[in-house]
Amino acid sequence: MGKRILVYVTADDKRVAGGDPLTLIIQDRQEQQETITELGRALRADIVQLKNGDYVLIADNK
């Protein structure tokens, strides 16, 4: 089946390329963590923090 990226969260608007997945620009780190946690629960997705500090929500491709 595989996985797919549902949401990408970044503080840097230069990393937004458009298209799929949904990309959220949230500059406040606390707000990023709260948002990604809530979205992860709601979408039943895994949360991964990248080395650059950005987050991705990943779920099984159904």
Backbone as CSV, one residue per row, in Angstrom:
resi,resn,N_x,N_y,N_z,CA_x,CA_y,CA_z,C_x,C_y,C_z
1,MET,0.812,-1.194,0.000,0.000,0.000,0.000,0.854,1.256,0.000
2,GLY,1.693,1.445,1.000,2.523,2.636,1.064,1.964,3.706,1.974
3,LYS,2.692,4.774,2.043,2.314,5.914,2.891,2.184,7.153,2.020
4,ARG,1.496,8.152,2.570,1.399,9.436,1.874,1.485,10.563,2.885
5,ILE,1.994,11.690,2.442,2.087,12.872,3.288,0.763,13.611,3.214
6,LEU,0.155,13.834,4.375,-1.123,14.532,4.440,-0.950,16.028,4.634
7,VAL,-0.032,16.409,5.525,0.162,17.817,5.879,1.651,18.061,6.095
8,TYR,2.105,19.219,5.637,3.477,19.665,5.873,3.386,20.980,6.640
9,VAL,4.086,21.077,7.765,4.051,22.288,8.585,5.462,22.875,8.648
10,THR,5.566,24.152,8.307,6.861,24.828,8.288,6.716,26.262,8.798
11,ALA,7.818,26.831,9.232,7.846,28.247,9.621,8.416,29.099,8.491
12,ASP,8.924,28.449,7.438,9.612,29.137,6.343,8.761,29.114,5.081
13,ASP,8.232,30.268,4.703,7.360,30.317,3.527,8.103,30.014,2.225
14,LYS,9.430,30.003,2.243,10.209,29.653,1.055,10.181,28.157,0.771
15,ARG,9.738,27.356,1.741,9.664,25.911,1.536,8.306,25.470,0.993
16,VAL,7.426,26.415,0.744,6.093,26.084,0.228,6.157,26.043,-1.290
17,ALA,5.868,24.880,-1.865,5.924,24.729,-3.316,4.532,24.705,-3.933
18,GLY,3.508,24.532,-3.107,2.138,24.459,-3.610,1.738,23.028,-3.940
19,GLY,0.470,22.853,-4.251,-0.027,21.534,-4.603,-0.343,20.684,-3.406
20,ASP,-0.199,19.385,-3.583,-0.520,18.411,-2.559,0.785,17.968,-1.925
21,PRO,0.938,17.918,-0.631,-0.034,17.976,0.438,-0.321,19.414,0.876
22,LEU,-1.288,19.525,1.757,-1.583,20.804,2.391,-0.337,21.265,3.142
23,THR,0.049,22.513,2.943,1.198,23.076,3.649,0.725,24.223,4.521
24,LEU,1.067,24.166,5.799,0.711,25.217,6.746,1.973,25.966,7.156
25,ILE,1.905,27.277,7.091,3.014,28.107,7.562,2.639,28.607,8.947
26,ILE,3.343,28.084,9.954,3.107,28.474,11.345,4.467,28.810,11.925
27,GLN,4.683,30.063,12.248,6.003,30.491,12.704,6.246,30.270,14.189
28,ASP,5.214,30.260,14.995,5.361,30.042,16.428,5.536,28.540,16.703
29,ARG,6.652,28.166,17.317,6.962,26.747,17.558,5.916,26.047,18.440
30,GLN,5.455,26.737,19.467,4.439,26.151,20.344,3.157,25.877,19.563
31,GLU,2.750,26.833,18.747,1.553,26.657,17.926,1.748,25.525,16.916
32,GLN,2.949,25.404,16.369,3.243,24.299,15.448,3.009,22.960,16.139
33,GLN,3.586,22.804,17.325,3.481,21.536,18.049,2.040,21.217,18.412
34,GLU,1.290,22.207,18.861,-0.107,21.982,19.222,-0.937,21.614,17.995
35,THR,-0.723,22.332,16.906,-1.482,22.077,15.684,-1.186,20.702,15.119
36,ILE,0.084,20.343,15.048,0.457,19.059,14.471,-0.051,17.905,15.337
37,THR,-0.059,18.087,16.645,-0.578,17.054,17.543,-2.079,16.861,17.344
38,GLU,-2.817,17.964,17.276,-4.268,17.880,17.072,-4.605,17.284,15.716
39,LEU,-3.895,17.704,14.667,-4.150,17.153,13.339,-3.784,15.671,13.271
40,GLY,-2.706,15.302,13.936,-2.304,13.892,13.964,-3.380,13.011,14.568
41,ARG,-3.968,13.467,15.649,-5.059,12.710,16.281,-6.281,12.657,15.374
42,ALA,-6.663,13.806,14.832,-7.870,13.887,14.003,-7.749,13.042,12.736
43,LEU,-6.560,13.017,12.145,-6.355,12.287,10.887,-5.793,10.888,11.097
44,ARG,-5.545,10.538,12.363,-4.947,9.236,12.696,-3.669,9.010,11.903
45,ALA,-2.798,10.009,11.986,-1.564,9.994,11.212,-0.344,9.996,12.119
46,ASP,0.769,9.532,11.568,2.045,9.583,12.274,2.644,10.973,12.096
47,ILE,3.324,11.460,13.124,3.970,12.769,13.090,5.475,12.546,13.015
48,VAL,6.105,13.207,12.050,7.556,13.122,11.897,8.123,14.531,11.887
49,GLN,9.121,14.775,12.748,9.809,16.058,12.712,11.087,15.882,11.902
50,LEU,11.252,16.712,10.879,12.421,16.650,10.024,13.605,17.358,10.675
51,LYS,14.813,17.106,10.173,16.019,17.732,10.722,15.956,19.254,10.670
52,ASN,15.225,19.801,9.686,15.136,21.256,9.555,14.099,21.868,10.500
53,GLY,13.441,21.036,11.316,12.463,21.519,12.283,11.029,21.480,11.784
54,ASP,10.838,21.237,10.489,9.490,21.133,9.938,8.857,19.810,10.358
55,TYR,7.547,19.718,10.204,6.805,18.512,10.538,6.040,18.004,9.325
56,VAL,5.880,16.688,9.248,4.996,16.079,8.258,4.062,15.115,8.969
57,LEU,2.840,15.068,8.500,1.881,14.066,8.946,1.802,13.025,7.860
58,ILE,2.019,11.759,8.226,2.067,10.670,7.261,1.046,9.611,7.671
59,ALA,0.291,9.114,6.677,-0.698,8.076,6.941,-0.631,7.011,5.862
60,ASP,-1.224,5.855,6.166,-1.301,4.783,5.172,-2.116,5.250,3.984
61,ASN,-1.668,4.895,2.807,-2.356,5.255,1.577,-3.520,4.295,1.383
62,LYS,-4.729,4.815,1.546,-5.920,3.956,1.437,-6.731,4.337,0.237
